[in-house]
């Protein structure tokens, strides 16, 4: 998780941290690993952070469901560009 203004992504507003990656092996889905990782990261945030944002692919139904069940709300949709290809994304935010 990143919260320094010079290192956060363009969709992270002032005062927000952003989650760059949070991966759990599919074999471990449903075992609570992702929840432990997320909770630990949230606990370690400095007091100056008042929200957490992240971006995931719209096609990532498991990821979207995971974040929605942990009080993240859709803030906007976007596109992730890789070369000539474009992938639809969803930006989530959770206020702390």
Order of alpha helices (4+ residues) and beta strands (2+ residues): beta-alpha-beta-alpha-beta-beta
